[in-house]
């Protein structure tokens, strides 16, 4: 192995021989199965943008004492998790560029160790990102349905325990995954975790939207302003669609790739799908870019603090 490969362990099935995969790819349909040639510069650019965005979010939350609450701590952890994706992507891309141009020469054994470390960072960021997305959804749910008891339910101590538990679980699970990645049960656990978090967020957001819908309908019937009600309902529906749509679009192809590895590793059409793995990684990095826009920049207080951070108004 002469160069690093992003998530080398998941790029292609391990239970299919290289020859069988080549034949399957060749027979499945010509140019479509060649995948996309994504330049390293694109990975580098997106990684830098994501890193800067999430660094700004972390700096803003640390700077403004008004943002020192469980909700913003969870957003901060999500930003740190997204930064892991950016840092691992930047490190890998830089090493690949240096090695391709002969600037850096490293023994194959060291490259393999570096690959494992980068894969662990990415796997840890996958688990922690999904976990904190779910934690933020639960926190918002408690805010709406248990508003009067929120501060007694979501105490600072419980928030710290939740954050520490997520990071510990992410580290342990990524280590186990890298060690036993050839076991289909490990992949099934990861797929099951993704589906669980998706269903959890879907149920919570639909329930929250249903409550908002009910309140708006009551207000509209009392104040006789149906246009206001319709406009507010539409806005809530659009927000919900964006939140769940971006999450599914960015993460869905990657986890569908994992499902195909387990279910049809030698099927020609599945093999063609595997050839687009770099595109799935780009979508994950794009999610790290979009996360601050959805979960952080929608806060007026955070936007104001971000402007102060950018203008160095410390």
N, C-alpha and C positions, 0 to 999 in steps of 0.2 A: 504494500500500500504506500504509494508515494506522496499522496496528498490527503489532506483532511477531507472528510465527507460529512455534511450536516446530518445528524441523526443517522449515522451509518448503519446502526442496528436495525432501523425500521425502513431503510430505503427499499429493500427488496426481501422477499420471503427467504428464510434460511432452510426451509424444508423442500426446496426445489433446486435441482442442480443448475449450474450456470448454463450448460448446454441446452437443457430443456427450456429454460427461460428465453434464451436467444432464439430458439426455433419457434417458440410460441409467439414471441414478439414479431418475428419476421412473418409468421403466417396470419397474424391477426389484422393486418391492414396497413402496410406501407408507412407513408409519411406520418399518419395520425399517431402511430405508436412510437415515434421518435422523441416525443416529449417536447419541452420548450428549452431553448438555450438561453438561460437567464444570466446576464453578465454579473460578475462579482461586484461591479460598481453599484448595481441596483441594491444588492444586499447591504453594501456599505452605506449607501445614502439613507435607506430606510432605517437602518440600525442607528445611525447618527441622529436622525430626526426623532426617533422614538426615545433615544437616550436623553436628548436635550429636553423634550417635552416632559418626560417623567421626572427628570431632575428638577425642573421648574416647579412641578406639583409638590414634590417632597420639600423643596426649599420654602415654598409659600406656606405650607402647613406648619412647618417648624417655626416660621417667622411670626405668624399671626396667632396670638393666644386665643382669639375667638374661635379658631379652628381646632383647638385642642379638645376634641370630643371623640367618642368612640367611632362615630360615622366617618369622620375625616381621618382617623387613625387607620381605619380599614381601607379607605381610599389611598392613603399613603403606602400601605402594605401592597396594595394592588399595583401601585406605581413602581415600587421596588421589585415586585415580581416581574413586571413588564421590562424593567431594566435588566434583569437577568437574561431575558431573551436577547435584548439589544447587545449587552456586553459579550455574551457567548457568540452571537452572530458576528460582531465586529472583530473579536479575537480570531475566530475561525477564518473569516474572509481575509484579514490582513496576513495571516500565516500562509493561506493559499496563494495570495498574490506574491508574497516574498519568495515562496518556494517555486512558483511557476517561472519567475524571472531569475532564478538562480542566486538571489541575494542571500537566502537562508538555506542551509543544508543541515538536515537533522536525520539522525538514524531512524530506521523504520520502527524500532521498539519504542522510541520516545514519541514518535508520531501517534502510535497506537494509544499510549497512555494519555496524550493530549486529547485525542479523540474521545476517550472514555470520560475524561473530565468535562469536556464540552457537552457531551451527551447527557451527563448527570445534571449539569446546569440547566439544560433545556428541559429535561424531564421534570426537574424540580420546579421550574417556572411554569410548566404545564399544569402540574397538580396544584401549586399555590395560586395561580391565576384563576383556575376554575373554582377553587375553594373560596377565595376572597370575593369573587363575583357572587357566589351563593351567600356568603356572609353579609355582603352589602344588601342583597335582596331581602334576607331575613331581618336585617336591621331596619330597613325601610318599612317592612311589614309591621314590625313591632311599633314603629313610630306612628303608623296610621291607626292600627287597631287597638293599641294599648298606650295611647298618647299620654294619659295621666300617670301611668305607671312606668313609663319608659325609663326614667332615670333610676328607678329602683330595680328594674329588670336588667338593663344594660349598664351596669356599673363599670367604672374604669378598671377595677380588678378583673371582672369577667371579660372585658374587652382584651386586656393584656393576656389572660389565660387563653382566650380564643386565638389570638395572633400567634402566641408561642406554640400552641398545639398544631396550628396549620403549618408553621415553618418546620416543626419537628417531624410531622407526618410527611411533608413534602421531601425532606432530606432522606428519611428512612425509605420511603417508597421509591425514590429515584435510585438509591443504592441497590435496593432489591431488584429493581427492574433491570439495571445494567448487569447485575450478576446473573440473573436467571432469565434473560431476555429470550432465550430459545424456547421457553415454556409457554405454550398457548394460554395457560391459565393466567399468566401475568398480563398478557394482552387483553384477555377477557375482563380482568379486573379494571384495567384502565378504561376500556370501552364502557363497562358498566358504570364506572364513576362519572364519565362524561354524560351518559344518558340520564343518570340520576340527577346531576346538577342541572341539566337542561329542563327536565320535567319539574324539578323543584322551583326554578325561576319562573317557568311558564305558569305554574299553578299560583304562585305568590303574586305575580304581576297581574294575572287575570282577576284574582280575588280583589286586589287593590283597585284595579280599574272598575270592577263591578261596584265596589263601595262608592268610589268617586262618581260613577254613573248614577247611582241611586240618590246620592246627596244633591247632585246637580239637577236631577229631575224634580226633586222635592222643592228646591229653590226656584226652579223655573216655573213650576205650577203655582207657587205662591206669589211670585213677582210678575208673572205673565210676560216673561221674556224668553220665548222659545228659541230665538236666534242666538242668544247668549249661551243657552244650554247646548245647542247643536255645535256651536263653535268650540266650546270647552270640551265636549265629548270627542269631537274630531281631533282636537289637539292631543288629548290623552291617548286616543287610539294610535295616532301617528308616533307619539313618543314610545309607546309600548312596542310598536312594530319595529322601530329603529333599534331599540335595545335588544330585542330577541333576534331580529333579523341579522344584525351585524355579528352577534355572537355565533349564530348558526352558520352563517356564510363563511366566517373566518376559521372556525374550528371544525365544521362539518366534514369537509373533504379529507382532512388529516385523519379523523377518526374513522371515516369510511374506508380510507386506505388500510387502517389497522384491521377493520372487519374483513376486508378482502384477503389480507394476509392469512387470517385464520380460516376463512371459508373456502377460498379458491386460489391457492398460491400458484397453480400451474395453468389455470384457465387463460387462454389467449387474450380475452378482453380484460381480465383482471391485470394481466401483465402489462397491457397498454396503459391502464390506469396508473400502475406503479411508476411508469416513466415520467409522470407529471409531478413527482414528489417535491421537486424544488418550487413549483408553483404553490403547493400547499404550505410550504415553509414561508413563502412570501406573504401569503394570506395571514398566517399567524403573526408575522412581524407587523403587518398592517393593522392587526387587531391591537397590538401594543401602541401603535400610533393613534388609533381612534379612541381607545379607552379613556385617555385624559379628556378628550373632547366631550364624551358622553357623561362620564361619571364625575368629572371635576370641573370643567369649564362652565357647566350649567349653573354653578353656584355664583351668585353675584359677589359675595364676600371673597370667594377664592379668586375670581377674576380680578377684583380690585387689588388683592395682594400680589397676584402674578404680575400685574402691571408695575407694582412697586419693586418687585424683585428684578424684573427686566430692566427697569430704570435705575437699579442699584440704590433704591431709597431705603436703606437699612437704618 
